[in-house]
């Protein structure tokens, strides 16, 4: 990407349109929602945190098809002054494994919150029925 484009991602469409993030495929709606939460336009996300967030978003988007296993492969490109020196490279194994571990942990935390929220809603509904 040329430096005049800044931190935007570009997708080929009939008209030029810039993106801070884009998603495609089965889990695209979930992924788009998660990308919007990141406020990428602020430009405050570090490259390493971006890898962690990307892994989390991929796991969130894949959650609907839990029955299908997948292997996460990640690559990145930094500025010339960054860790890849402007080259497209595989994310270091240690960082990718950490990002996957954190993504799985975040999903487990969401599942636990869902389980504890459901009984509370049922109790509240039960109270209304008694009134």
N, C-alpha and C positions, 0 to 999 in steps of 0.2 A: 504494500500500500504506500502511496506517496505521502510525504509529510503534510502536504497542503490539505489532505482529507481529514486530518485530525484523528480522533478516536472512533469515528463512525465505522460501521460495517456497511457494505453495499451489497445489494442483491440485484441481479439483472432482471429488469422489468422493461416493458415498452417505454416507460418514462423514467428518468433518473429520480431515485428516491433514496434518501439516506436513512439508515437505521442505527440505533445504538445496540440493538440485539434483534435477532429474528429466529423463528423456530419453524420447522416443517415436520410433517409426518404425523403419526397417530397421536402422540401426546402434545401436539403443538399448542393447544389451548392452555393446558396446565403450565407448559414452559413459558408461554407468553406472559401469563399472569405473574409468574415468579420473576421473569426478567424485568417487568414493570416495577416490581417492588424494590429492585436494586438501585433505582435512580441513577442509572448509568450516565445520564447527561451531566451529572455533577463532576464526573471524572476523578472521584476519590478512591476508587477501588484499585488496590494494588494487583499486580500480575498474579502473585501467589494466591491472594484472596479470590481473584477471578477464577482460578483453577478450582478452588474449593467450592465456590458458588456454582460453577458449571457442573461439577459432579453432583452436587445436591439437586440441582434443577433436573439433570438427566434422570436421577433416581426418582424424583417426584413425578416426572412425566411418564416414566416406565411403570409406576406403581399400579396402574390399571391392568397391566398385563403381567401380573406377578408370576403367573405360571410359566412364562418364558424367561429362561436365564439369559444373561448377556454378559459380555466381557467389555469393560470400559477401557477404551484406548483414548489417550489425550495427546494432542500436540499443541504447540504454542509458538508465537512469534513476539519478540520484544523489540523495543527500540534498539538502535545500534549500541547505546550505552547500557542496555539491559543484559540479562543472563544469556540470551541466545544471540546477542550481537546482531540482531536484525534478521537472523536466519530462522526458517521453519524447522523446528525440532520436536522430538518426543518430549513430553513432560517427564522430568526425572522420576524414576520409579518410587522413591521415598515420598515425594510430594503427591504423586498420584494415589499411592496407597493410603496416605493420610487423608486425602480428599475423599476417597471412597469410604474409609472408616467413619469419617465425620458425617458423610451423606447418609449412611446406613443408620448411624446413631440418631440423626435428626428425624428420619422416618419412624424409627422405633418410638421416639418421644412423641411424635404426632399421633401414633396409634394409641399410646397410653392416654393421651389427652382426650382422644375420641371416646375411649372406653369409659373414662371417668365422667365425661360430660353426659353421656347417654343416660345413665341411671339418675343423675340429678334432674334431667329434664322429665324423666318418667315420674319421679317423686313429685315434682311440681305439678304435673298434670293430674296426678292422683289427688293432690290437695284440692285442686279446682273441682274435681268430681264430687268430693265430699261436701263442698259448700252448698 
